[in-house]
Amino acid sequence: MNGLSTLLIVVGLFLIGGIISFAKQQMPKSLIVLLSIGAGMCLLAGVLRLEVWN
């Protein structure tokens, strides 16, 4: 597990926390969808960059 994959996974989890917070505050749905797309992309990129797939 290298530094970049760790950073991407941490950022993705941080964005998931933001999604939960924004949903509780009843923020606009478009903002929540945008955050969820970003979180999904960060988590997917972090998992795909792991060195266990070799």
All heavy atoms as atom14 arrays in JSON, in Angstrom:
{
  "sequence": "MNGLSTLLIVVGLFLIGGIISFAKQQMPKSLIVLLSIGAGMCLLAGVLRLEVWN",
  "atom14_mask": [
    [1, 1, 1, 1, 1, 1, 1, 1, 0, 0, 0, 0, 0, 0],
    [1, 1, 1, 1, 1, 1, 1, 1, 0, 0, 0, 0, 0, 0],
    [1, 1, 1, 1, 0, 0, 0, 0, 0, 0, 0, 0, 0, 0],
    [1, 1, 1, 1, 1, 1, 1, 1, 0, 0, 0, 0, 0, 0],
    [1, 1, 1, 1, 1, 1, 0, 0, 0, 0, 0, 0, 0, 0],
    [1, 1, 1, 1, 1, 1, 1, 0, 0, 0, 0, 0, 0, 0],
    [1, 1, 1, 1, 1, 1, 1, 1, 0, 0, 0, 0, 0, 0],
    [1, 1, 1, 1, 1, 1, 1, 1, 0, 0, 0, 0, 0, 0],
    [1, 1, 1, 1, 1, 1, 1, 1, 0, 0, 0, 0, 0, 0],
    [1, 1, 1, 1, 1, 1, 1, 0, 0, 0, 0, 0, 0, 0],
    [1, 1, 1, 1, 1, 1, 1, 0, 0, 0, 0, 0, 0, 0],
    [1, 1, 1, 1, 0, 0, 0, 0, 0, 0, 0, 0, 0, 0],
    [1, 1, 1, 1, 1, 1, 1, 1, 0, 0, 0, 0, 0, 0],
    [1, 1, 1, 1, 1, 1, 1, 1, 1, 1, 1, 0, 0, 0],
    [1, 1, 1, 1, 1, 1, 1, 1, 0, 0, 0, 0, 0, 0],
    [1, 1, 1, 1, 1, 1, 1, 1, 0, 0, 0, 0, 0, 0],
    [1, 1, 1, 1, 0, 0, 0, 0, 0, 0, 0, 0, 0, 0],
    [1, 1, 1, 1, 0, 0, 0, 0, 0, 0, 0, 0, 0, 0],
    [1, 1, 1, 1, 1, 1, 1, 1, 0, 0, 0, 0, 0, 0],
    [1, 1, 1, 1, 1, 1, 1, 1, 0, 0, 0, 0, 0, 0],
    [1, 1, 1, 1, 1, 1, 0, 0, 0, 0, 0, 0, 0, 0],
    [1, 1, 1, 1, 1, 1, 1, 1, 1, 1, 1, 0, 0, 0],
    [1, 1, 1, 1, 1, 0, 0, 0, 0, 0, 0, 0, 0, 0],
    [1, 1, 1, 1, 1, 1, 1, 1, 1, 0, 0, 0, 0, 0],
    [1, 1, 1, 1, 1, 1, 1, 1, 1, 0, 0, 0, 0, 0],
    [1, 1, 1, 1, 1, 1, 1, 1, 1, 0, 0, 0, 0, 0],
    [1, 1, 1, 1, 1, 1, 1, 1, 0, 0, 0, 0, 0, 0],
    [1, 1, 1, 1, 1, 1, 1, 0, 0, 0, 0, 0, 0, 0],
    [1, 1, 1, 1, 1, 1, 1, 1, 1, 0, 0, 0, 0, 0],
    [1, 1, 1, 1, 1, 1, 0, 0, 0, 0, 0, 0, 0, 0],
    [1, 1, 1, 1, 1, 1, 1, 1, 0, 0, 0, 0, 0, 0],
    [1, 1, 1, 1, 1, 1, 1, 1, 0, 0, 0, 0, 0, 0],
    [1, 1, 1, 1, 1, 1, 1, 0, 0, 0, 0, 0, 0, 0],
    [1, 1, 1, 1, 1, 1, 1, 1, 0, 0, 0, 0, 0, 0],
    [1, 1, 1, 1, 1, 1, 1, 1, 0, 0, 0, 0, 0, 0],
    [1, 1, 1, 1, 1, 1, 0, 0, 0, 0, 0, 0, 0, 0],
    [1, 1, 1, 1, 1, 1, 1, 1, 0, 0, 0, 0, 0, 0],
    [1, 1, 1, 1, 0, 0, 0, 0, 0, 0, 0, 0, 0, 0],
    [1, 1, 1, 1, 1, 0, 0, 0, 0, 0, 0, 0, 0, 0],
    [1, 1, 1, 1, 0, 0, 0, 0, 0, 0, 0, 0, 0, 0],
    [1, 1, 1, 1, 1, 1, 1, 1, 0, 0, 0, 0, 0, 0],
    [1, 1, 1, 1, 1, 1, 0, 0, 0, 0, 0, 0, 0, 0],
    [1, 1, 1, 1, 1, 1, 1, 1, 0, 0, 0, 0, 0, 0],
    [1, 1, 1, 1, 1, 1, 1, 1, 0, 0, 0, 0, 0, 0],
    [1, 1, 1, 1, 1, 0, 0, 0, 0, 0, 0, 0, 0, 0],
    [1, 1, 1, 1, 0, 0, 0, 0, 0, 0, 0, 0, 0, 0],
    [1, 1, 1, 1, 1, 1, 1, 0, 0, 0, 0, 0, 0, 0],
    [1, 1, 1, 1, 1, 1, 1, 1, 0, 0, 0, 0, 0, 0],
    [1, 1, 1, 1, 1, 1, 1, 1, 1, 1, 1, 0, 0, 0],
    [1, 1, 1, 1, 1, 1, 1, 1, 0, 0, 0, 0, 0, 0],
    [1, 1, 1, 1, 1, 1, 1, 1, 1, 0, 0, 0, 0, 0],
    [1, 1, 1, 1, 1, 1, 1, 0, 0, 0, 0, 0, 0, 0],
    [1, 1, 1, 1, 1, 1, 1, 1, 1, 1, 1, 1, 1, 1],
    [1, 1, 1, 1, 1, 1, 1, 1, 0, 0, 0, 0, 0, 0]
  ],
  "atom14_positions": [
    [[0.86, -1.17, 0.0], [0.0, 0.0, 0.0], [0.9, 1.23, 0.0], [1.66, 1.46, 0.94], [-0.89, -0.03, 1.24], [-1.95, 1.03, 1.26], [-3.01, 0.81, 2.71], [-4.59, 1.01, 1.97], [0.0, 0.0, 0.0], [0.0, 0.0, 0.0], [0.0, 0.0, 0.0], [0.0, 0.0, 0.0], [0.0, 0.0, 0.0], [0.0, 0.0, 0.0]],
    [[0.82, 2.0, -1.06], [1.68, 3.18, -1.13], [0.94, 4.42, -0.64], [-0.24, 4.37, -0.29], [2.23, 3.36, -2.55], [1.14, 3.53, -3.57], [0.0, 3.74, -3.22], [1.5, 3.44, -4.84], [0.0, 0.0, 0.0], [0.0, 0.0, 0.0], [0.0, 0.0, 0.0], [0.0, 0.0, 0.0], [0.0, 0.0, 0.0], [0.0, 0.0, 0.0]],
    [[1.64, 5.53, -0.64], [1.09, 6.75, -0.07], [-0.09, 7.32, -0.84], [-1.05, 7.8, -0.26], [0.0, 0.0, 0.0], [0.0, 0.0, 0.0], [0.0, 0.0, 0.0], [0.0, 0.0, 0.0], [0.0, 0.0, 0.0], [0.0, 0.0, 0.0], [0.0, 0.0, 0.0], [0.0, 0.0, 0.0], [0.0, 0.0, 0.0], [0.0, 0.0, 0.0]],
    [[-0.02, 7.25, -2.17], [-1.1, 7.83, -2.98], [-2.4, 7.05, -2.84], [-3.47, 7.65, -2.74], [-0.68, 7.9, -4.45], [-1.66, 8.58, -5.38], [-1.92, 10.01, -4.93], [-1.16, 8.55, -6.8], [0.0, 0.0, 0.0], [0.0, 0.0, 0.0], [0.0, 0.0, 0.0], [0.0, 0.0, 0.0], [0.0, 0.0, 0.0], [0.0, 0.0, 0.0]],
    [[-2.31, 5.73, -2.81], [-3.54, 4.95, -2.65], [-4.15, 5.19, -1.27], [-5.38, 5.3, -1.14], [-3.27, 3.46, -2.87], [-2.37, 2.97, -1.91], [0.0, 0.0, 0.0], [0.0, 0.0, 0.0], [0.0, 0.0, 0.0], [0.0, 0.0, 0.0], [0.0, 0.0, 0.0], [0.0, 0.0, 0.0], [0.0, 0.0, 0.0], [0.0, 0.0, 0.0]],
    [[-3.31, 5.32, -0.27], [-3.81, 5.63, 1.08], [-4.49, 6.99, 1.11], [-5.57, 7.14, 1.69], [-2.65, 5.61, 2.09], [-1.99, 4.35, 2.0], [-3.14, 5.84, 3.49], [0.0, 0.0, 0.0], [0.0, 0.0, 0.0], [0.0, 0.0, 0.0], [0.0, 0.0, 0.0], [0.0, 0.0, 0.0], [0.0, 0.0, 0.0], [0.0, 0.0, 0.0]],
    [[-3.87, 7.96, 0.47], [-4.43, 9.31, 0.43], [-5.79, 9.32, -0.29], [-6.74, 9.95, 0.18], [-3.46, 10.27, -0.25], [-3.92, 11.72, -0.36], [-3.96, 12.35, 1.02], [-3.02, 12.49, -1.28], [0.0, 0.0, 0.0], [0.0, 0.0, 0.0], [0.0, 0.0, 0.0], [0.0, 0.0, 0.0], [0.0, 0.0, 0.0], [0.0, 0.0, 0.0]],
    [[-5.88, 8.62, -1.41], [-7.14, 8.58, -2.15], [-8.25, 7.92, -1.35], [-9.4, 8.39, -1.35], [-6.94, 7.85, -3.48], [-6.21, 8.63, -4.56], [-5.83, 7.71, -5.71], [-7.04, 9.79, -5.05], [0.0, 0.0, 0.0], [0.0, 0.0, 0.0], [0.0, 0.0, 0.0], [0.0, 0.0, 0.0], [0.0, 0.0, 0.0], [0.0, 0.0, 0.0]],
    [[-7.93, 6.85, -0.63], [-8.94, 6.17, 0.18], [-9.38, 7.06, 1.34], [-10.58, 7.16, 1.63], [-8.4, 4.82, 0.67], [-8.26, 3.87, -0.52], [-9.31, 4.21, 1.73], [-7.56, 2.57, -0.19], [0.0, 0.0, 0.0], [0.0, 0.0, 0.0], [0.0, 0.0, 0.0], [0.0, 0.0, 0.0], [0.0, 0.0, 0.0], [0.0, 0.0, 0.0]],
    [[-8.45, 7.76, 1.97], [-8.79, 8.65, 3.08], [-9.66, 9.81, 2.6], [-10.65, 10.17, 3.25], [-7.51, 9.16, 3.78], [-7.8, 10.3, 4.73], [-6.84, 8.02, 4.52], [0.0, 0.0, 0.0], [0.0, 0.0, 0.0], [0.0, 0.0, 0.0], [0.0, 0.0, 0.0], [0.0, 0.0, 0.0], [0.0, 0.0, 0.0], [0.0, 0.0, 0.0]],
    [[-9.32, 10.38, 1.45], [-10.14, 11.48, 0.9], [-11.53, 10.97, 0.55], [-12.53, 11.66, 0.79], [-9.43, 12.11, -0.33], [-10.37, 13.04, -1.07], [-8.2, 12.86, 0.12], [0.0, 0.0, 0.0], [0.0, 0.0, 0.0], [0.0, 0.0, 0.0], [0.0, 0.0, 0.0], [0.0, 0.0, 0.0], [0.0, 0.0, 0.0], [0.0, 0.0, 0.0]],
    [[-11.62, 9.77, -0.01], [-12.93, 9.2, -0.32], [-13.78, 9.0, 0.92], [-14.98, 9.31, 0.92], [0.0, 0.0, 0.0], [0.0, 0.0, 0.0], [0.0, 0.0, 0.0], [0.0, 0.0, 0.0], [0.0, 0.0, 0.0], [0.0, 0.0, 0.0], [0.0, 0.0, 0.0], [0.0, 0.0, 0.0], [0.0, 0.0, 0.0], [0.0, 0.0, 0.0]],
    [[-13.17, 8.51, 2.0], [-13.92, 8.33, 3.24], [-14.32, 9.67, 3.85], [-15.41, 9.8, 4.42], [-13.08, 7.52, 4.22], [-12.85, 6.06, 3.84], [-11.89, 5.41, 4.82], [-14.15, 5.3, 3.77], [0.0, 0.0, 0.0], [0.0, 0.0, 0.0], [0.0, 0.0, 0.0], [0.0, 0.0, 0.0], [0.0, 0.0, 0.0], [0.0, 0.0, 0.0]],
    [[-13.46, 10.68, 3.71], [-13.8, 12.03, 4.18], [-15.0, 12.57, 3.42], [-15.91, 13.18, 4.01], [-12.59, 12.94, 4.01], [-12.83, 14.36, 4.42], [-12.87, 14.71, 5.75], [-13.02, 15.34, 3.46], [-13.1, 16.03, 6.14], [-13.24, 16.65, 3.82], [-13.28, 16.99, 5.17], [0.0, 0.0, 0.0], [0.0, 0.0, 0.0], [0.0, 0.0, 0.0]],
    [[-15.03, 12.35, 2.12], [-16.16, 12.82, 1.32], [-17.45, 12.07, 1.67], [-18.54, 12.66, 1.62], [-15.84, 12.69, -0.17], [-14.8, 13.66, -0.71], [-14.48, 13.35, -2.17], [-15.25, 15.1, -0.55], [0.0, 0.0, 0.0], [0.0, 0.0, 0.0], [0.0, 0.0, 0.0], [0.0, 0.0, 0.0], [0.0, 0.0, 0.0], [0.0, 0.0, 0.0]],
    [[-17.34, 10.81, 2.03], [-18.53, 10.07, 2.47], [-19.09, 10.68, 3.75], [-20.3, 10.8, 3.92], [-18.2, 8.58, 2.64], [-18.01, 7.93, 1.28], [-19.29, 7.85, 3.42], [-17.59, 6.49, 1.32], [0.0, 0.0, 0.0], [0.0, 0.0, 0.0], [0.0, 0.0, 0.0], [0.0, 0.0, 0.0], [0.0, 0.0, 0.0], [0.0, 0.0, 0.0]],
    [[-18.2, 11.08, 4.65], [-18.66, 11.79, 5.85], [-19.35, 13.1, 5.51], [-20.34, 13.47, 6.14], [0.0, 0.0, 0.0], [0.0, 0.0, 0.0], [0.0, 0.0, 0.0], [0.0, 0.0, 0.0], [0.0, 0.0, 0.0], [0.0, 0.0, 0.0], [0.0, 0.0, 0.0], [0.0, 0.0, 0.0], [0.0, 0.0, 0.0], [0.0, 0.0, 0.0]],
    [[-18.84, 13.8, 4.5], [-19.49, 15.02, 4.04], [-20.86, 14.75, 3.45], [-21.8, 15.54, 3.64], [0.0, 0.0, 0.0], [0.0, 0.0, 0.0], [0.0, 0.0, 0.0], [0.0, 0.0, 0.0], [0.0, 0.0, 0.0], [0.0, 0.0, 0.0], [0.0, 0.0, 0.0], [0.0, 0.0, 0.0], [0.0, 0.0, 0.0], [0.0, 0.0, 0.0]],
    [[-21.0, 13.65, 2.75], [-22.3, 13.28, 2.18], [-23.32, 13.06, 3.28], [-24.45, 13.55, 3.21], [-22.15, 12.01, 1.31], [-21.33, 12.3, 0.07], [-23.52, 11.46, 0.91], [-20.88, 11.06, -0.67], [0.0, 0.0, 0.0], [0.0, 0.0, 0.0], [0.0, 0.0, 0.0], [0.0, 0.0, 0.0], [0.0, 0.0, 0.0], [0.0, 0.0, 0.0]],
    [[-22.9, 12.33, 4.31], [-23.81, 12.07, 5.43], [-24.19, 13.37, 6.13], [-25.37, 13.61, 6.44], [-23.16, 11.08, 6.42], [-22.99, 9.72, 5.74], [-23.97, 10.95, 7.69], [-22.13, 8.75, 6.52], [0.0, 0.0, 0.0], [0.0, 0.0, 0.0], [0.0, 0.0, 0.0], [0.0, 0.0, 0.0], [0.0, 0.0, 0.0], [0.0, 0.0, 0.0]],
    [[-23.22, 14.24, 6.32], [-23.48, 15.52, 6.99], [-24.41, 16.4, 6.15], [-25.34, 17.0, 6.68], [-22.17, 16.25, 7.25], [-22.39, 17.53, 7.74], [0.0, 0.0, 0.0], [0.0, 0.0, 0.0], [0.0, 0.0, 0.0], [0.0, 0.0, 0.0], [0.0, 0.0, 0.0], [0.0, 0.0, 0.0], [0.0, 0.0, 0.0], [0.0, 0.0, 0.0]],
    [[-24.15, 16.47, 4.85], [-24.99, 17.29, 3.99], [-26.4, 16.73, 3.88], [-27.36, 17.5, 3.76], [-24.37, 17.42, 2.61], [-23.23, 18.41, 2.54], [-22.71, 18.98, 3.67], [-22.68, 18.75, 1.32], [-21.66, 19.89, 3.61], [-21.63, 19.65, 1.24], [-21.13, 20.21, 2.39], [0.0, 0.0, 0.0], [0.0, 0.0, 0.0], [0.0, 0.0, 0.0]],
    [[-26.54, 15.42, 3.91], [-27.88, 14.83, 3.86], [-28.66, 15.15, 5.13], [-29.87, 15.41, 5.06], [-27.77, 13.32, 3.67], [0.0, 0.0, 0.0], [0.0, 0.0, 0.0], [0.0, 0.0, 0.0], [0.0, 0.0, 0.0], [0.0, 0.0, 0.0], [0.0, 0.0, 0.0], [0.0, 0.0, 0.0], [0.0, 0.0, 0.0], [0.0, 0.0, 0.0]],
    [[-27.99, 15.17, 6.28], [-28.66, 15.51, 7.53], [-29.08, 16.98, 7.55], [-30.08, 17.33, 8.17], [-27.76, 15.21, 8.72], [-27.65, 13.75, 9.04], [-26.79, 13.53, 10.27], [-26.65, 12.06, 10.59], [-25.78, 11.84, 11.76], [0.0, 0.0, 0.0], [0.0, 0.0, 0.0], [0.0, 0.0, 0.0], [0.0, 0.0, 0.0], [0.0, 0.0, 0.0]],
    [[-28.3, 17.84, 6.9], [-28.61, 19.26, 6.85], [-29.59, 19.61, 5.74], [-29.94, 20.77, 5.58], [-27.33, 20.07, 6.65], [-26.36, 19.99, 7.78], [-25.1, 20.78, 7.48], [-25.11, 21.73, 6.72], [-24.0, 20.36, 8.08], [0.0, 0.0, 0.0], [0.0, 0.0, 0.0], [0.0, 0.0, 0.0], [0.0, 0.0, 0.0], [0.0, 0.0, 0.0]],
    [[-30.02, 18.62, 4.99], [-30.96, 18.77, 3.88], [-30.44, 19.77, 2.85], [-31.16, 20.67, 2.42], [-32.33, 19.16, 4.39], [-32.95, 18.1, 5.26], [-34.28, 18.5, 5.84], [-34.66, 19.67, 5.79], [-34.99, 17.54, 6.39], [0.0, 0.0, 0.0], [0.0, 0.0, 0.0], [0.0, 0.0, 0.0], [0.0, 0.0, 0.0], [0.0, 0.0, 0.0]],
    [[-29.18, 19.59, 2.47], [-28.59, 20.41, 1.42], [-29.17, 19.98, 0.07], [-29.83, 18.95, -0.02], [-27.07, 20.24, 1.44], [-26.41, 20.69, 2.72], [-26.52, 22.44, 3.02], [-25.12, 23.0, 2.11], [0.0, 0.0, 0.0], [0.0, 0.0, 0.0], [0.0, 0.0, 0.0], [0.0, 0.0, 0.0], [0.0, 0.0, 0.0], [0.0, 0.0, 0.0]],
    [[-28.93, 20.75, -0.98], [-29.48, 20.38, -2.3], [-28.97, 19.01, -2.76], [-27.83, 18.62, -2.53], [-28.94, 21.47, -3.23], [-28.63, 22.61, -2.34], [-28.25, 22.04, -1.02], [0.0, 0.0, 0.0], [0.0, 0.0, 0.0], [0.0, 0.0, 0.0], [0.0, 0.0, 0.0], [0.0, 0.0, 0.0], [0.0, 0.0, 0.0], [0.0, 0.0, 0.0]],
    [[-29.86, 18.26, -3.42], [-29.54, 16.91, -3.86], [-28.41, 16.9, -4.88], [-27.63, 15.96, -4.94], [-30.77, 16.24, -4.46], [-31.9, 16.06, -3.49], [-31.58, 15.0, -2.47], [-32.75, 14.81, -1.53], [-32.42, 14.0, -0.39], [0.0, 0.0, 0.0], [0.0, 0.0, 0.0], [0.0, 0.0, 0.0], [0.0, 0.0, 0.0], [0.0, 0.0, 0.0]],
    [[-28.31, 17.95, -5.69], [-27.26, 17.97, -6.71], [-25.88, 18.02, -6.06], [-24.93, 17.41, -6.56], [-27.46, 19.16, -7.64], [-27.42, 20.37, -6.92], [0.0, 0.0, 0.0], [0.0, 0.0, 0.0], [0.0, 0.0, 0.0], [0.0, 0.0, 0.0], [0.0, 0.0, 0.0], [0.0, 0.0, 0.0], [0.0, 0.0, 0.0], [0.0, 0.0, 0.0]],
    [[-25.76, 18.72, -4.96], [-24.49, 18.78, -4.24], [-24.13, 17.43, -3.64], [-22.98, 17.01, -3.69], [-24.56, 19.85, -3.15], [-23.31, 20.1, -2.34], [-22.19, 20.6, -3.25], [-23.58, 21.1, -1.26], [0.0, 0.0, 0.0], [0.0, 0.0, 0.0], [0.0, 0.0, 0.0], [0.0, 0.0, 0.0], [0.0, 0.0, 0.0], [0.0, 0.0, 0.0]],
    [[-25.13, 16.73, -3.11], [-24.9, 15.41, -2.54], [-24.5, 14.42, -3.63], [-23.6, 13.6, -3.43], [-26.15, 14.95, -1.77], [-26.39, 15.87, -0.57], [-26.02, 13.51, -1.31], [-27.69, 15.65, 0.15], [0.0, 0.0, 0.0], [0.0, 0.0, 0.0], [0.0, 0.0, 0.0], [0.0, 0.0, 0.0], [0.0, 0.0, 0.0], [0.0, 0.0, 0.0]],
    [[-25.13, 14.52, -4.79], [-24.78, 13.64, -5.9], [-23.36, 13.92, -6.38], [-22.58, 12.99, -6.64], [-25.8, 13.79, -7.06], [-25.31, 13.11, -8.32], [-27.15, 13.25, -6.65], [0.0, 0.0, 0.0], [0.0, 0.0, 0.0], [0.0, 0.0, 0.0], [0.0, 0.0, 0.0], [0.0, 0.0, 0.0], [0.0, 0.0, 0.0], [0.0, 0.0, 0.0]],
    [[-22.99, 15.18, -6.45], [-21.63, 15.54, -6.87], [-20.59, 15.01, -5.88], [-19.56, 14.46, -6.28], [-21.52, 17.06, -7.0], [-20.21, 17.61, -7.51], [-20.0, 17.16, -8.95], [-20.2, 19.11, -7.41], [0.0, 0.0, 0.0], [0.0, 0.0, 0.0], [0.0, 0.0, 0.0], [0.0, 0.0, 0.0], [0.0, 0.0, 0.0], [0.0, 0.0, 0.0]],
    [[-20.87, 15.14, -4.59], [-19.95, 14.6, -3.58], [-19.87, 13.08, -3.65], [-18.79, 12.51, -3.48], [-20.41, 15.02, -2.18], [-19.94, 16.37, -1.68], [-20.55, 16.64, -0.31], [-18.45, 16.44, -1.61], [0.0, 0.0, 0.0], [0.0, 0.0, 0.0], [0.0, 0.0, 0.0], [0.0, 0.0, 0.0], [0.0, 0.0, 0.0], [0.0, 0.0, 0.0]],
    [[-20.99, 12.43, -3.91], [-20.97, 10.97, -3.97], [-20.18, 10.48, -5.18], [-19.49, 9.46, -5.1], [-22.38, 10.4, -3.96], [-23.08, 10.82, -5.11], [0.0, 0.0, 0.0], [0.0, 0.0, 0.0], [0.0, 0.0, 0.0], [0.0, 0.0, 0.0], [0.0, 0.0, 0.0], [0.0, 0.0, 0.0], [0.0, 0.0, 0.0], [0.0, 0.0, 0.0]],
    [[-20.27, 11.19, -6.3], [-19.48, 10.82, -7.48], [-18.0, 10.99, -7.17], [-17.17, 10.12, -7.48], [-19.91, 11.65, -8.7], [-21.3, 11.24, -9.15], [-18.91, 11.51, -9.84], [-21.9, 12.16, -10.2], [0.0, 0.0, 0.0], [0.0, 0.0, 0.0], [0.0, 0.0, 0.0], [0.0, 0.0, 0.0], [0.0, 0.0, 0.0], [0.0, 0.0, 0.0]],
    [[-17.63, 12.09, -6.55], [-16.23, 12.32, -6.18], [-15.72, 11.29, -5.19], [-14.6, 10.79, -5.32], [0.0, 0.0, 0.0], [0.0, 0.0, 0.0], [0.0, 0.0, 0.0], [0.0, 0.0, 0.0], [0.0, 0.0, 0.0], [0.0, 0.0, 0.0], [0.0, 0.0, 0.0], [0.0, 0.0, 0.0], [0.0, 0.0, 0.0], [0.0, 0.0, 0.0]],
    [[-16.54, 10.94, -4.2], [-16.13, 9.95, -3.22], [-15.96, 8.58, -3.86], [-14.99, 7.86, -3.57], [-17.16, 9.87, -2.09], [0.0, 0.0, 0.0], [0.0, 0.0, 0.0], [0.0, 0.0, 0.0], [0.0, 0.0, 0.0], [0.0, 0.0, 0.0], [0.0, 0.0, 0.0], [0.0, 0.0, 0.0], [0.0, 0.0, 0.0], [0.0, 0.0, 0.0]],
    [[-16.87, 8.24, -4.74], [-16.77, 6.96, -5.43], [-15.53, 6.88, -6.3], [-14.84, 5.85, -6.34], [0.0, 0.0, 0.0], [0.0, 0.0, 0.0], [0.0, 0.0, 0.0], [0.0, 0.0, 0.0], [0.0, 0.0, 0.0], [0.0, 0.0, 0.0], [0.0, 0.0, 0.0], [0.0, 0.0, 0.0], [0.0, 0.0, 0.0], [0.0, 0.0, 0.0]],
    [[-15.23, 7.97, -7.0], [-14.05, 7.98, -7.85], [-12.77, 7.89, -7.02], [-11.83, 7.18, -7.4], [-14.04, 9.23, -8.72], [-15.06, 9.19, -9.83], [-15.23, 10.73, -10.75], [-13.57, 11.07, -11.24], [0.0, 0.0, 0.0], [0.0, 0.0, 0.0], [0.0, 0.0, 0.0], [0.0, 0.0, 0.0], [0.0, 0.0, 0.0], [0.0, 0.0, 0.0]],
    [[-12.71, 8.59, -5.89], [-11.52, 8.53, -5.03], [-11.33, 7.14, -4.46], [-10.21, 6.6, -4.46], [-11.64, 9.54, -3.89], [-11.26, 11.22, -4.36], [0.0, 0.0, 0.0], [0.0, 0.0, 0.0], [0.0, 0.0, 0.0], [0.0, 0.0, 0.0], [0.0, 0.0, 0.0], [0.0, 0.0, 0.0], [0.0, 0.0, 0.0], [0.0, 0.0, 0.0]],
    [[-12.41, 6.53, -3.98], [-12.29, 5.2, -3.41], [-11.91, 4.18, -4.47], [-11.06, 3.31, -4.23], [-13.6, 4.81, -2.73], [-13.89, 5.5, -1.4], [-15.28, 5.14, -0.91], [-12.86, 5.12, -0.38], [0.0, 0.0, 0.0], [0.0, 0.0, 0.0], [0.0, 0.0, 0.0], [0.0, 0.0, 0.0], [0.0, 0.0, 0.0], [0.0, 0.0, 0.0]],
    [[-12.51, 4.27, -5.64], [-12.2, 3.33, -6.71], [-10.75, 3.48, -7.16], [-10.04, 2.48, -7.34], [-13.15, 3.54, -7.89], [-13.0, 2.58, -9.05], [-13.34, 1.16, -8.62], [-13.89, 3.0, -10.2], [0.0, 0.0, 0.0], [0.0, 0.0, 0.0], [0.0, 0.0, 0.0], [0.0, 0.0, 0.0], [0.0, 0.0, 0.0], [0.0, 0.0, 0.0]],
    [[-10.29, 4.71, -7.31], [-8.91, 4.92, -7.72], [-7.93, 4.44, -6.65], [-6.91, 3.84, -6.96], [-8.67, 6.41, -8.0], [0.0, 0.0, 0.0], [0.0, 0.0, 0.0], [0.0, 0.0, 0.0], [0.0, 0.0, 0.0], [0.0, 0.0, 0.0], [0.0, 0.0, 0.0], [0.0, 0.0, 0.0], [0.0, 0.0, 0.0], [0.0, 0.0, 0.0]],
    [[-8.25, 4.66, -5.39], [-7.39, 4.19, -4.32], [-7.32, 2.68, -4.24], [-6.25, 2.1, -4.04], [0.0, 0.0, 0.0], [0.0, 0.0, 0.0], [0.0, 0.0, 0.0], [0.0, 0.0, 0.0], [0.0, 0.0, 0.0], [0.0, 0.0, 0.0], [0.0, 0.0, 0.0], [0.0, 0.0, 0.0], [0.0, 0.0, 0.0], [0.0, 0.0, 0.0]],
    [[-8.44, 2.02, -4.44], [-8.46, 0.56, -4.39], [-7.74, -0.02, -5.6], [-6.98, -0.99, -5.49], [-9.91, 0.05, -4.28], [-9.98, -1.44, -4.53], [-10.49, 0.38, -2.91], [0.0, 0.0, 0.0], [0.0, 0.0, 0.0], [0.0, 0.0, 0.0], [0.0, 0.0, 0.0], [0.0, 0.0, 0.0], [0.0, 0.0, 0.0], [0.0, 0.0, 0.0]],
    [[-7.93, 0.57, -6.75], [-7.29, 0.05, -7.96], [-5.78, 0.28, -7.94], [-5.04, -0.45, -8.61], [-7.9, 0.66, -9.21], [-9.31, 0.19, -9.55], [-9.84, 0.92, -10.77], [-9.34, -1.3, -9.76], [0.0, 0.0, 0.0], [0.0, 0.0, 0.0], [0.0, 0.0, 0.0], [0.0, 0.0, 0.0], [0.0, 0.0, 0.0], [0.0, 0.0, 0.0]],
    [[-5.31, 1.28, -7.21], [-3.87, 1.55, -7.14], [-3.16, 0.69, -6.09], [-1.95, 0.76, -5.96], [-3.61, 3.02, -6.83], [-3.83, 3.92, -8.02], [-3.28, 5.29, -7.76], [-1.89, 5.27, -7.34], [-0.85, 5.34, -8.18], [-1.05, 5.41, -9.47], [0.38, 5.34, -7.71], [0.0, 0.0, 0.0], [0.0, 0.0, 0.0], [0.0, 0.0, 0.0]],
    [[-3.91, -0.09, -5.33], [-3.27, -0.96, -4.33], [-2.36, -1.95, -5.04], [-2.6, -2.35, -6.17], [-4.33, -1.72, -3.52], [-5.14, -0.9, -2.55], [-6.21, -1.77, -1.9], [-4.26, -0.31, -1.47], [0.0, 0.0, 0.0], [0.0, 0.0, 0.0], [0.0, 0.0, 0.0], [0.0, 0.0, 0.0], [0.0, 0.0, 0.0], [0.0, 0.0, 0.0]],
    [[-1.33, -2.35, -4.34], [-0.34, -3.23, -4.94], [-0.66, -4.7, -4.76], [0.17, -5.56, -5.03], [1.03, -2.91, -4.36], [1.49, -1.51, -4.7], [2.74, -1.12, -3.95], [3.21, -1.91, -3.13], [3.23, -0.01, -4.21], [0.0, 0.0, 0.0], [0.0, 0.0, 0.0], [0.0, 0.0, 0.0], [0.0, 0.0, 0.0], [0.0, 0.0, 0.0]],
    [[-1.86, -5.04, -4.31], [-2.22, -6.43, -4.09], [-2.75, -7.08, -5.38], [-3.0, -8.29, -5.39], [-3.27, -6.58, -2.96], [-2.69, -6.08, -1.66], [-4.54, -5.83, -3.31], [0.0, 0.0, 0.0], [0.0, 0.0, 0.0], [0.0, 0.0, 0.0], [0.0, 0.0, 0.0], [0.0, 0.0, 0.0], [0.0, 0.0, 0.0], [0.0, 0.0, 0.0]],
    [[-2.95, -6.32, -6.43], [-3.54, -6.86, -7.66], [-2.5, -7.49, -8.58], [-2.82, -8.01, -9.62], [-4.28, -5.77, -8.43], [-5.3, -5.06, -7.6], [-5.28, -3.75, -7.26], [-6.47, -5.6, -6.99], [-6.36, -3.44, -6.46], [-7.11, -4.56, -6.29], [-7.04, -6.86, -6.97], [-8.29, -4.75, -5.59], [-8.22, -7.05, -6.26], [-8.83, -6.01, -5.58]],
    [[-1.23, -7.43, -8.22], [-0.18, -8.0, -9.08], [-0.1, -9.5, -8.97], [-0.24, -10.11, -8.02], [1.19, -7.4, -8.72], [1.22, -5.92, -9.05], [0.51, -5.48, -9.93], [2.04, -5.19, -8.33], [0.0, 0.0, 0.0], [0.0, 0.0, 0.0], [0.0, 0.0, 0.0], [0.0, 0.0, 0.0], [0.0, 0.0, 0.0], [0.0, 0.0, 0.0]]
  ]
}
